[in-house]
Amino acid sequence: MRISGTAARVAIPLFLAVSLWAGSAKSKTETVQGYVLDSACAFTKGLEKPISHDCAVACAKAGSPLVILTANGTIYWPIADTTPSSGQNEKLLPFAGQKVTATGKVFERGGSHAFVIEKIEPLADAK
């Protein structure tokens, strides 16, 4: 069976578009609450909350990515959903050391949680 030139010009791009769409990572919009702290302290020190605002800022400015650590120990890695991607420390730096509420798209892979932050604000009654 032979496909005509017109059919091929329509079918191939359509097939590629469907393949790309089907292969893209699935995300869901969620709201999480937790502390903004540097990733190194979250892992190496086993902290449940940041040592201080100044400590979190110093580590972030030295290059450690800021993350959101929830009460159940889940660590959310803030990411950009753009290509090329970009670091998210600038977005999180004003909240370093604070408990926040953040809403955005969550992506999960291999036990890791990545988070495209759409809205973030300090949690009113927490320190």
C-alpha positions as CSV (number, residue, x, y, z in Angstrom):
1,M,0.0,0.0,0.0
2,R,1.3,3.4,-1.0
3,I,0.5,6.7,0.7
4,S,0.0,9.7,-1.5
5,G,2.2,12.7,-1.1
6,T,-0.6,14.8,0.4
7,A,-1.6,12.2,2.9
8,A,2.1,11.8,3.9
9,R,2.5,15.6,4.4
10,V,-0.5,15.5,6.7
11,A,0.0,12.2,8.5
12,I,3.7,12.6,9.4
13,P,3.4,16.0,11.2
14,L,0.2,14.8,12.9
15,F,1.9,11.6,14.1
16,L,4.9,13.6,15.4
17,A,2.6,16.0,17.3
18,V,0.6,13.1,18.9
19,S,3.9,11.3,19.8
20,L,5.3,14.4,21.5
21,W,2.1,15.1,23.3
22,A,1.8,11.5,24.5
23,G,5.4,11.5,25.7
24,S,5.3,14.7,27.7
25,A,5.4,14.4,31.4
26,K,2.2,14.5,33.3
27,S,1.7,17.2,35.9
28,K,-1.0,18.1,38.3
29,T,-1.7,21.4,40.0
30,E,-1.3,21.3,43.8
31,T,-0.9,23.5,46.7
32,V,1.9,22.7,49.2
33,Q,2.9,24.2,52.5
34,G,6.4,24.0,53.9
35,Y,9.7,25.7,54.7
36,V,12.0,27.3,52.1
37,L,15.5,26.2,52.8
38,D,18.6,25.2,50.9
39,S,18.8,21.7,49.5
40,A,22.1,20.8,51.2
41,C,20.7,21.4,54.7
42,A,17.5,19.5,53.8
43,F,19.5,16.4,53.0
44,T,22.7,16.5,55.0
45,K,21.5,18.0,58.3
46,G,18.0,16.3,58.3
47,L,16.4,19.6,59.3
48,E,12.6,19.9,59.7
49,K,12.8,23.6,59.3
50,P,15.6,26.1,58.4
51,I,18.2,27.2,60.9
52,S,17.5,30.8,60.1
53,H,16.7,33.2,57.3
54,D,20.3,34.4,57.1
55,C,21.6,30.8,56.8
56,A,19.2,29.9,54.0
57,V,20.1,33.1,52.1
58,A,23.8,32.6,52.5
59,C,23.6,29.1,51.2
60,A,21.4,30.1,48.3
61,K,23.7,32.9,47.3
62,A,26.6,30.5,47.4
63,G,24.7,28.4,44.8
64,S,22.7,25.8,46.8
65,P,19.2,25.4,45.2
66,L,16.4,26.4,47.5
67,V,13.7,23.8,48.0
68,I,10.3,23.5,49.8
69,L,10.3,21.0,52.6
70,T,6.9,19.9,53.8
71,A,5.9,18.6,57.2
72,N,5.8,15.0,56.0
73,G,9.4,15.3,54.7
74,T,8.6,15.6,51.0
75,I,11.1,17.9,49.2
76,Y,9.8,19.9,46.3
77,W,12.5,21.0,43.8
78,P,11.3,24.3,42.1
79,I,11.9,24.2,38.4
80,A,11.0,26.4,35.4
81,D,8.8,25.0,32.7
82,T,10.7,26.9,29.9
83,T,13.4,25.8,27.6
84,P,16.1,26.6,28.2
85,S,15.3,26.3,31.8
86,S,16.5,28.6,34.6
87,G,17.2,28.5,38.3
88,Q,14.5,29.4,40.7
89,N,16.4,30.8,43.6
90,E,15.5,34.4,42.7
91,K,11.8,33.5,43.0
92,L,12.3,31.8,46.4
93,L,15.0,34.1,47.9
94,P,12.4,36.5,49.5
95,F,10.9,33.5,51.3
96,A,14.1,31.9,52.5
97,G,13.8,30.5,56.0
98,Q,10.0,31.1,56.0
99,K,7.0,28.7,55.9
100,V,5.1,29.3,52.7
101,T,2.0,28.2,50.8
102,A,2.8,27.6,47.1
103,T,0.6,26.6,44.2
104,G,1.8,25.2,40.9
105,K,2.3,22.2,38.7
106,V,3.9,19.2,40.3
107,F,5.9,16.6,38.3
108,E,7.0,13.3,39.9
109,R,9.7,11.0,38.7
110,G,11.6,8.3,40.5
111,G,10.4,9.5,43.9
112,S,11.5,13.1,43.2
113,H,9.0,16.0,43.2
114,A,9.6,19.0,40.9
115,F,7.4,22.1,41.3
116,V,6.7,24.8,38.8
117,I,5.6,27.6,41.1
118,E,2.7,29.7,39.9
119,K,2.0,31.5,43.2
120,I,3.9,31.6,46.5
121,E,3.2,33.5,49.7
122,P,4.4,33.4,53.3
123,L,2.1,31.4,55.6
124,A,0.5,33.9,57.9
125,D,0.7,32.2,61.2
126,A,4.1,30.4,60.9
127,K,7.7,31.1,61.5
